[in-house]
Structures are given as structure tokens and as C-alpha cells.
């Protein structure tokens, strides 16, 4: 099993990935079997709620100011 720290599955969001020998070393998700792999972005799922909270707070502040 290959532990890739900056890659996640694009379908289910799992970071549990494996390099499948039968597919020529292509990286697939262990949880759902998908080969759609993407890099972790700024808005990774753990941080999404925090960014949504900051966005709502910013909108409220803009409404109060104007």
C-alpha cells in the first residue's frame, strides 16, 4: 500500500490509496475502487466548515457596515 500524503480520492474523499499492480501501477482508492485521484486543495474537507464560517461572518460584517 502506498501512503500518499497529498492525494485523495476524487469520488469519496478517502486518502487510503493503493498502487494496483494489475493496472500497471495505477493508483486506485481502496474504499471505492475509483482511479479518480486528486490533490488536496486549500478547501480540503476538514477545513471547509471553517471557511464557510469565515465567509458567513464576512457577509454579516459587510451587511452591518453598509
CORPE-V222138 format. One record per residue. N is the residue number from 1. RES is the residue in one small letter. PHI is phi in radians with two decimals (NA if undefined). Layout:
n = [N/N]
res = [RES/RES]
phi = [PHI/PHI]
This chain:
n = [1/2/3/4/5/6/7/8/9/10/11/12/13/14/15/16/17/18/19/20/21/22/23/24/25/26/27/28/29/30/31/32/33/34/35/36/37/38/39/40/41/42/43/44/45/46/47/48/49/50/51/52/53/54/55/56/57/58/59/60/61/62/63/64/65/66]
res = [x/x/x/x/x/x/x/x/x/x/x/x/x/x/x/x/x/x/x/x/x/x/x/x/x/x/x/x/x/x/x/x/x/x/x/x/x/x/x/x/x/x/x/x/x/x/x/x/x/x/x/x/x/x/x/x/x/x/x/x/x/x/x/x/x/x]
phi = [NA/-1.76/-1.67/-1.79/-1.37/-1.89/-2.09/-2.40/-1.27/-1.35/-1.61/-1.93/1.49/-1.29/-1.81/-1.54/-2.03/-2.42/-1.59/-1.48/-1.21/-1.24/-1.77/1.33/1.50/-1.20/-1.42/-2.25/-1.40/-1.31/-1.28/-2.03/1.46/-1.33/-1.84/-1.48/-1.93/-2.34/-1.47/-1.19/-1.75/-1.13/-1.65/-1.18/-0.98/-1.22/-1.69/-1.05/-1.09/-1.12/-1.20/-1.12/-1.09/-1.12/-1.14/-1.12/-1.09/-1.12/-1.12/-1.07/-1.12/-1.15/-1.17/-1.17/-1.17/-1.74]
